[in-house]
Amino acid sequence: MAPLGKLVVAVGSENPVKVNSVRNAFAANFPEASLEVVGYSVPSGVDDQPWGDVQTRQGALNRAENALGAHCLAHGGAPPDYAVGLEGGVVEEKLGELHRGTPGLSASYTTCFAFMAVMSSPASLDGVRWGIARTASFALPPRITALMRGEGGKPPMELGDADDAVFADTNSKQKGGTVAKVTKGMIDRTAYYEHALHLALVPFVHDESTPGLYRDT
């Protein structure tokens, strides 16, 4: 890691919500640093709409690695101090036997979540290290799930497009996102990501105060 005079962070997206979430999280965890946070349009290497934990996590990892590569390409091979990937996904929760005898509880429903992946610079003394965290999840409205699955013979939609269709909005994924809609503004997409980014940064924030705490022994 570079001295706290300056930290350069590459983000695997140009979405302003994601870039601002990363900026806020790093500013809170490294308050003495001068931050340079740059977003790059990079591929996730997974489906446009990831389903399940494995694919969503892989998308976040890929975005972090691709952000590192994009930054190096743009800066003559010089790597950032950190590269960050954020990937949203959905998963069908199957309750199975758990729902029996519980009135009003469906046997299955679809939830939304996201993975955060933070990697340190390969040029650092410790080499590449990772911090990974998952957001909290929340249930999607059945109408959104139906659009995402392409029910009724319609083409499947990504979550952001389905969200816009149900809530009569435009480009909501670059604003408050689905989470802001369903919570009526109590939690927006920036805050939703920021919480998990704090957790993904846990392995790195002890480097100065408790050296070696999260390093392999």
RANOR-V748856 format. One record per helix or strand. SS is the DSSP state (H for helix, E for strand). FROM is the first residue (numbers start at 1). TO is the last residue. If there is no record, write none. Layout:
SS | FROM | TO
SS | FROM | TO
This chain:
E | 6 | 11
H | 16 | 29
E | 34 | 39
E | 50 | 51
H | 53 | 74
E | 82 | 94
H | 96 | 99
E | 108 | 120
E | 130 | 134
E | 138 | 139
H | 142 | 149
H | 151 | 153
H | 159 | 167
H | 172 | 174
H | 177 | 182
H | 189 | 200
H | 202 | 205
